[in-house]
Amino acid sequence: MSENVREKAEQTVALVDEVNAVVLPEPADAGAVVSLSEADAPVGEEIRSRMDEIDMGDTNSIVAFGSAAQAELQEISQAMLQDVRNKDVGPAGDSLRNIVTTIRGFSVSELDVRRDRSWWEKLIGRAAPFAKFTAKFEQVQGQIDRVTDDLLRHEHTLLKDIKSLDLLYEKTLAFYDELALYIAAGEEKLRELDEQIIPAKEAEVEATPEDEQVMAAQELRDLRAARDDLERRVHDLKLTRQVTMQSLPSIRLVQENDKSLVTKINSTLVNTVPLWETQLAQAVTIQRSAEAAAAVRDANDLTNELLTSNAKNLRDSNKMIRQEMERGVFDIEAVKQANADLIGTIQESLQIADEGKARRAAAETELKKMEAELRDTLASAKAKKTGLGDTASTSVPKG
C-alpha cells in the first residue's frame, strides 16, 4: 500500500470515530397524536395554523392537505436517492473480495523452481522460474495498491452517505412529528364539521324556503362530501405517518451497516493490508534466502566434488609419474630377454654353421665318391670298345 493511501486511511480514523459517536434521537411518544384540547399553547397554535389551510369549499386544499410537510423531505430523498440506491456498498465489498482473491492467488509453492511440475505444466512445457514469480508478486502489489485506492474512495463515499442519512433521519423524524400536527388538525376540523358546521348547515337547510332548499341541500351534500374527503385524507396521513415511523429504523439499519462497513474498510486499510504486504514480503524474502542457501550448497557440493576428484587424480598421476621416474632407461627384464634372445641367436648361428660345415664335408665326400664312380664307369666303357684298352692314352687320370 502506498504511503499516501496509508496516511489518508489513518486520517479517516477520526472521521470513522466521529460518525460512530453520533446518536440519533428516538421518536417521542410513538403513535400518539395530541389533540387540540390536550395540546399546550405552542402546539395548539401550530394545529390551528394547519387547520387554516383547509378550505372546505376547495377540493384541492383537502387533497393537498399535509403535502407541504413532505416537500423538504422529498428534496432530501431525491438528492440521496441515486446515491442510496447505487451506494458503493457493493463495490466496496467487491474490493475487499478482490484483495482476498489476489492474496489467495499468491501461491508460495510456486517460488520453488526445483519443485516437481504438475502434469499440466509438463504438458505445456512450462517451468516455474523464480523471476516469473517475482514479477507476479509485483503484479499482486500493484493490484493491492489499486484496490486500496478504491477502498479509500468507497470509505469516503460511505462516510458521506452516513452523514446524509443522518440528515434524512432528522428530516424524516421532523416529518413524522409534522404529520402528527396535520392529523390533529384534520381530526379537529372533522370534529368541528361533525359537531358544529354540518349541524348548522342542516339547520340552515331546514330553515331555507322551499324554492331555495334544492341549492341549500346541494351545498350540504357538497359539505358532507368534502368532509368525507377530509376524513379519507386524514386516514391517508395516518397511514403515511405509520410508514414514516417504520422508515426510521430502516434508515438507522442502513446507517449501522454503512458504519460497520466503513469500520471494516478502515481496519483493512490500516491493519490488514500492511500485514498482508509484510507476510508477502517475508514469503519472497524467505524464498530468496532459500535460493541463496541452495546456491551456496550447490557451490559447496561442487567444491567438495572438485577436491575429491582432484585428490584422486593427483594420487593416480603421482603414482604413474613416480613409477616412470624409478624405471631405468631399459627394464632389466627387457635386457635379460634381449640378452637371452641374442645368446639364442648366436647359438642358433653356430649350430647352423656347424650343420652347414658337416653338410659340406658330407657333400665333399659324396662328390669324391661320385667322381670316382664316374671315372670307373667311363674306363669300363672305353675298354669294352677296343677290347684292349689304351692304358697310356685312355686311362682317366686320378684326381
Backbone hydrogen bonds, N-H to C=O, Kabsch-Sander energy under -0.5 kcal/mol:
donor,donor_aa,acceptor,acceptor_aa,energy
6,R,2,S,-2.2
7,E,3,E,-2.4
8,K,4,N,-2.3
9,A,5,V,-2.6
10,E,6,R,-2.3
11,Q,7,E,-2.2
12,T,8,K,-1.7
13,V,9,A,-0.6
13,V,10,E,-0.7
14,A,11,Q,-0.7
15,L,11,Q,-0.6
16,V,12,T,-2.5
17,D,13,V,-2.4
18,E,14,A,-2.0
19,V,15,L,-2.4
20,N,16,V,-2.0
21,A,17,D,-1.3
22,V,18,E,-0.5
22,V,19,V,-0.7
24,L,22,V,-0.5
30,A,27,P,-0.5
32,A,29,D,-2.4
34,V,32,A,-0.5
38,E,35,S,-0.5
39,A,35,S,-1.3
44,G,40,D,-3.2
45,E,41,A,-2.3
46,E,42,P,-1.8
47,I,43,V,-2.3
48,R,44,G,-2.2
49,S,45,E,-2.1
50,R,46,E,-1.4
51,M,47,I,-1.9
52,D,48,R,-1.6
53,E,50,R,-0.8
54,I,51,M,-1.5
55,D,53,E,-0.5
56,M,54,I,-0.6
58,D,55,D,-2.4
59,T,57,G,-0.6
62,I,58,D,-1.0
63,V,59,T,-2.5
64,A,60,N,-2.7
65,F,62,I,-0.9
67,S,64,A,-2.2
69,A,66,G,-0.6
70,Q,67,S,-0.9
71,A,67,S,-0.6
71,A,68,A,-0.9
72,E,68,A,-0.5
74,Q,70,Q,-2.5
75,E,71,A,-1.9
76,I,72,E,-2.0
77,S,73,L,-2.7
78,Q,74,Q,-3.0
79,A,75,E,-1.9
80,M,76,I,-1.8
81,L,77,S,-1.9
82,Q,78,Q,-0.6
84,V,80,M,-3.7
85,R,81,L,-2.9
86,N,82,Q,-2.7
87,K,84,V,-0.9
90,G,87,K,-0.9
92,A,88,D,-2.4
93,G,89,V,-2.7
94,D,90,G,-2.6
95,S,91,P,-2.4
96,L,92,A,-2.1
97,R,93,G,-2.4
98,N,94,D,-2.4
99,I,95,S,-2.0
100,V,96,L,-2.0
101,T,97,R,-2.8
102,T,98,N,-2.6
103,I,99,I,-2.7
104,R,100,V,-2.8
105,G,101,T,-1.8
106,F,103,I,-1.5
107,S,105,G,-1.0
108,V,106,F,-0.7
110,E,107,S,-1.3
111,L,108,V,-2.1
112,D,109,S,-1.1
113,V,111,L,-0.8
115,R,112,D,-1.0
122,K,118,S,-2.6
123,L,119,W,-2.2
124,I,120,W,-2.4
125,G,121,E,-0.8
126,R,121,E,-2.2
133,F,129,P,-1.7
134,T,130,F,-2.7
135,A,131,A,-2.0
136,K,132,K,-1.8
137,F,133,F,-2.5
138,E,134,T,-2.2
139,Q,135,A,-1.9
140,V,136,K,-2.5
141,Q,137,F,-2.5
142,G,138,E,-2.1
143,Q,139,Q,-2.5
144,I,140,V,-2.6
145,D,141,Q,-2.4
146,R,142,G,-2.3
147,V,143,Q,-2.7
148,T,144,I,-2.7
149,D,145,D,-1.9
150,D,146,R,-2.1
151,L,147,V,-2.8
152,L,148,T,-2.3
153,R,149,D,-2.0
154,H,150,D,-2.7
155,E,151,L,-2.6
156,H,152,L,-2.1
157,T,153,R,-2.3
158,L,154,H,-2.7
159,L,155,E,-2.3
160,K,156,H,-2.1
161,D,157,T,-2.3
162,I,158,L,-2.6
163,K,159,L,-2.0
164,S,160,K,-2.3
165,L,161,D,-2.8
166,D,162,I,-1.8
167,L,163,K,-1.9
168,L,164,S,-2.6
169,Y,165,L,-2.8
170,E,166,D,-2.4
171,K,167,L,-2.7
172,T,168,L,-2.6
173,L,169,Y,-2.8
174,A,170,E,-2.4
175,F,171,K,-2.6
176,Y,172,T,-2.4
177,D,173,L,-2.2
178,E,174,A,-2.7
179,L,175,F,-2.7
180,A,176,Y,-1.2
181,L,177,D,-1.4
182,Y,178,E,-2.3
183,I,179,L,-2.9
184,A,180,A,-2.4
185,A,181,L,-2.7
186,G,182,Y,-3.0
187,E,183,I,-2.9
188,E,184,A,-2.4
189,K,185,A,-2.3
190,L,186,G,-2.5
191,R,187,E,-2.4
192,E,188,E,-2.3
193,L,189,K,-2.6
194,D,190,L,-2.9
195,E,191,R,-2.8
196,Q,192,E,-2.8
197,I,192,E,-2.4
198,I,193,L,-2.6
200,A,196,Q,-2.3
201,K,197,I,-2.4
202,E,198,I,-2.8
203,A,199,P,-2.4
204,E,200,A,-2.1
205,V,201,K,-2.3
206,E,202,E,-2.3
207,A,203,A,-1.8
208,T,204,E,-0.7
208,T,205,V,-0.8
212,E,209,P,-1.5
213,Q,209,P,-0.8
213,Q,210,E,-0.6
216,A,212,E,-1.9
217,A,213,Q,-3.1
218,Q,214,V,-2.0
219,E,215,M,-2.1
220,L,216,A,-2.0
221,R,217,A,-2.7
222,D,218,Q,-2.7
223,L,219,E,-2.4
224,R,220,L,-2.9
225,A,221,R,-2.7
226,A,222,D,-2.8
227,R,223,L,-2.5
228,D,224,R,-2.4
229,D,225,A,-2.5
230,L,226,A,-2.5
231,E,227,R,-2.3
232,R,228,D,-2.5
233,R,229,D,-2.5
234,V,230,L,-2.7
235,H,231,E,-2.3
236,D,232,R,-2.5
237,L,233,R,-2.4
238,K,234,V,-2.1
239,L,235,H,-2.3
240,T,236,D,-2.9
241,R,237,L,-2.5
242,Q,238,K,-2.0
243,V,239,L,-2.5
244,T,240,T,-2.8
245,M,241,R,-2.3
246,Q,242,Q,-2.0
247,S,243,V,-1.8
248,L,244,T,-1.1
250,S,246,Q,-1.0
251,I,247,S,-2.7
252,R,248,L,-2.0
253,L,249,P,-2.4
254,V,250,S,-2.4
255,Q,251,I,-2.4
256,E,252,R,-2.7
257,N,253,L,-2.4
258,D,254,V,-2.6
259,K,255,Q,-3.2
260,S,256,E,-2.6
261,L,257,N,-2.5
262,V,258,D,-2.9
263,T,259,K,-2.7
264,K,260,S,-2.4
265,I,261,L,-2.9
266,N,262,V,-2.9
267,S,263,T,-2.5
268,T,264,K,-2.5
269,L,265,I,-2.8
270,V,266,N,-2.8
271,N,267,S,-2.7
272,T,267,S,-1.7
273,V,268,T,-3.5
275,L,271,N,-1.6
276,W,272,T,-2.8
277,E,273,V,-2.8
278,T,274,P,-2.4
279,Q,275,L,-2.6
280,L,276,W,-2.8
281,A,277,E,-2.7
282,Q,278,T,-2.5
283,A,279,Q,-2.4
284,V,280,L,-2.4
285,T,281,A,-2.8
286,I,282,Q,-3.3
287,Q,283,A,-2.1
288,R,284,V,-2.6
289,S,285,T,-2.7
290,A,286,I,-2.6
291,E,287,Q,-2.8
292,A,288,R,-2.7
293,A,289,S,-3.0
294,A,290,A,-2.5
295,A,291,E,-2.3
296,V,292,A,-2.7
297,R,293,A,-2.8
298,D,294,A,-2.7
299,A,295,A,-2.4
300,N,296,V,-2.8
301,D,297,R,-2.9
302,L,298,D,-2.5
303,T,299,A,-2.6
304,N,300,N,-2.9
305,E,301,D,-2.5
306,L,302,L,-2.7
307,L,303,T,-2.9
308,T,304,N,-2.8
309,S,305,E,-2.9
310,N,306,L,-3.2
311,A,307,L,-2.4
312,K,308,T,-2.2
313,N,309,S,-2.8
314,L,310,N,-2.7
315,R,311,A,-2.3
316,D,312,K,-2.7
317,S,313,N,-2.8
318,N,314,L,-3.0
319,K,315,R,-2.5
320,M,316,D,-2.2
321,I,317,S,-2.8
322,R,318,N,-2.9
323,Q,319,K,-2.3
324,E,320,M,-2.1
325,M,321,I,-2.5
326,E,322,R,-2.2
327,R,323,Q,-0.8
335,V,331,D,-2.4
336,K,332,I,-3.2
337,Q,333,E,-2.8
338,A,334,A,-2.7
339,N,335,V,-3.2
340,A,336,K,-3.0
341,D,337,Q,-2.8
342,L,338,A,-2.4
343,I,339,N,-3.0
344,G,340,A,-3.0
345,T,341,D,-2.3
346,I,342,L,-2.7
347,Q,343,I,-3.2
348,E,344,G,-2.8
349,S,345,T,-2.4
350,L,346,I,-3.0
351,Q,347,Q,-3.1
352,I,348,E,-2.8
353,A,349,S,-2.5
354,D,350,L,-3.1
355,E,351,Q,-2.8
356,G,352,I,-2.5
357,K,353,A,-2.6
358,A,354,D,-2.7
359,R,355,E,-2.5
360,R,356,G,-2.4
361,A,357,K,-2.6
362,A,358,A,-2.7
363,A,359,R,-2.5
364,E,360,R,-2.6
365,T,361,A,-2.3
366,E,362,A,-2.5
367,L,363,A,-2.9
368,K,364,E,-2.6
369,K,365,T,-2.5
370,M,366,E,-3.1
371,E,367,L,-2.8
372,A,368,K,-2.5
373,E,369,K,-2.5
374,L,370,M,-2.1
375,R,371,E,-2.3
376,D,372,A,-2.7
377,T,373,E,-2.2
378,L,374,L,-2.4
379,A,375,R,-2.5
380,S,376,D,-2.0
381,A,377,T,-1.7
382,K,378,L,-1.8
383,A,379,A,-1.8
384,K,380,S,-1.4
385,K,381,A,-0.9
386,T,382,K,-1.3
387,G,383,A,-1.9
391,T,389,G,-0.7
394,T,390,D,-3.1
395,S,390,D,-0.8
395,S,391,T,-0.5
